[in-house]
Amino acid sequence: MPVNVPESVFDKYFDVIDSTFDIFGVDCQLVLTDTVEEIVYVPNNNIPERNSINAHINRKGDYERSNKIIKEVEVLQDIRLKVYWNPKEFINVASVQVPDNVIQTIGMMTDLPIILKSKALIVHNNIKDIKEMRFERIGEHNPMGLRQIRYFSCLWRRI
């Protein structure tokens, strides 16, 4: 016999979980490199030339192309995520091995496209002046929660 769950149950669930982002969420910053700045060519510079079509994919700083020096500029965007530092809080399968310095974040599915484009994550914006902690995303995101349409989780490794 099928059970019909009223839509109001899902609405209440989403309201409660959304409120936990205000209570337990941490202000973080995503590091994006969407903006590229062109600098006037300087002869006899010490910047390597990359003739490859995909030179922008190998993100190792400045590079020269067509007598111009291309510099990638980091753009920071604020985001609120729930951050779990202890692997015991997010790994409940005994056979999974998680390397050191890995955290899990839980976020809203509306923020997922910008997270997938990001280069890194700076965790805990409020203590950035004391110690900046940068992480890079490892693996794919995982949808979570009821219906798996509103929340996701990601694993991040310290860089």
C-alpha positions in Angstrom: 0.0 0.0 0.0 1.6 3.3 -1.1 2.0 6.1 1.4 1.1 9.6 0.2 3.2 12.2 2.0 1.7 15.7 1.8 3.8 18.4 0.2 3.6 20.4 3.5 5.9 17.8 5.1 8.6 18.5 2.5 8.2 22.2 2.9 8.6 22.1 6.6 11.7 19.8 6.2 13.3 22.3 3.8 12.5 25.2 6.1 14.2 23.5 9.1 17.3 22.5 7.2 17.6 25.9 5.6 17.6 27.5 9.1 20.5 25.3 10.1 22.7 27.2 7.5 22.0 30.4 9.5 22.8 28.6 12.8 25.7 26.3 11.9 26.9 27.8 8.6 30.3 29.3 8.2 31.1 32.3 5.9 33.6 31.1 3.3 35.0 32.5 0.1 35.3 30.8 -3.3 38.4 31.6 -5.3 37.5 32.0 -9.0 39.8 32.7 -11.9 37.2 33.8 -14.5 38.8 37.2 -15.0 41.8 37.4 -17.2 43.8 40.6 -17.4 46.1 41.4 -20.4 49.3 43.2 -19.7 51.3 45.0 -22.4 54.1 43.0 -23.8 57.5 43.6 -22.3 60.5 42.4 -24.3 63.0 40.1 -22.7 60.7 39.1 -19.9 61.2 35.9 -17.9 57.7 34.5 -18.4 57.3 31.2 -20.3 55.5 31.2 -23.6 52.7 28.7 -24.1 51.7 28.0 -27.7 49.1 25.4 -26.8 45.5 26.1 -27.4 44.7 24.9 -23.9 47.3 27.0 -22.2 44.7 28.5 -19.8 43.9 25.0 -18.4 47.4 24.6 -17.0 47.0 27.1 -14.2 50.5 27.9 -13.1 50.6 31.6 -13.1 51.3 34.1 -15.8 52.0 33.1 -19.4 52.8 34.7 -22.7 50.8 34.4 -25.9 51.0 36.4 -29.1 53.4 39.0 -27.7 51.1 39.7 -24.7 51.5 38.6 -21.1 48.3 37.0 -19.7 47.8 37.1 -15.9 45.0 35.3 -14.2 43.3 37.4 -11.5 41.7 35.7 -8.5 38.2 36.9 -7.7 36.7 36.1 -4.3 33.0 35.4 -3.8 31.4 35.0 -0.5 29.3 31.8 0.3 27.8 30.3 3.3 28.4 26.5 3.9 28.2 24.1 6.7 31.8 22.8 7.3 32.6 19.5 9.0 36.3 19.1 10.1 36.2 15.7 11.7 35.9 12.8 9.3 34.0 10.8 12.0 31.2 13.4 11.5 30.8 12.7 7.7 32.1 9.2 7.1 30.0 6.5 8.6 31.3 3.6 6.5 34.2 1.8 8.2 35.9 0.8 4.9 36.3 4.3 3.5 39.7 5.8 4.0 39.8 9.6 4.1 43.2 11.3 3.9 44.3 13.9 6.4 43.3 17.5 6.0 40.0 16.7 4.3 36.8 18.5 5.2 33.3 18.1 4.0 31.0 21.0 3.1 27.2 21.0 2.7 25.6 23.7 0.6 22.5 24.7 -1.3 22.1 23.3 -4.7 21.6 26.8 -6.1 25.3 27.5 -5.2 26.6 24.3 -6.9 27.4 25.9 -10.3 29.7 28.5 -8.8 31.4 25.9 -6.6 32.0 23.7 -9.6 33.7 26.7 -11.4 35.8 27.6 -8.4 39.5 26.9 -8.2 39.7 26.8 -4.4 37.7 27.5 -1.2 38.9 29.7 1.7 37.2 28.4 4.8 36.1 30.6 7.7 36.2 34.1 6.4 36.2 35.6 9.9 39.6 34.2 10.8 41.2 34.7 7.4 43.4 37.5 8.8 44.9 35.1 11.4 45.3 32.0 9.2 44.0 31.5 5.7 43.0 27.9 5.0 42.6 27.0 1.3 41.1 23.8 0.1 40.6 22.3 -3.4 37.6 20.2 -4.2 38.3 16.4 -4.6 35.9 14.1 -6.3 32.3 14.9 -7.3 29.5 16.5 -5.3 26.8 14.3 -3.8 23.2 15.3 -3.7 21.7 14.8 -0.3 18.5 15.3 1.8 15.0 14.4 1.0 14.4 14.2 -2.8 18.1 15.1 -3.2 17.2 18.3 -5.1 18.1 21.1 -2.6 21.4 20.2 -0.8 24.7 18.7 -1.8 28.0 17.8 -0.1 31.6 18.1 -1.3 35.0 16.9 0.0 37.9 19.3 0.0 41.6 18.7 0.5 44.0 21.3 2.0 46.3 23.0 -0.4 
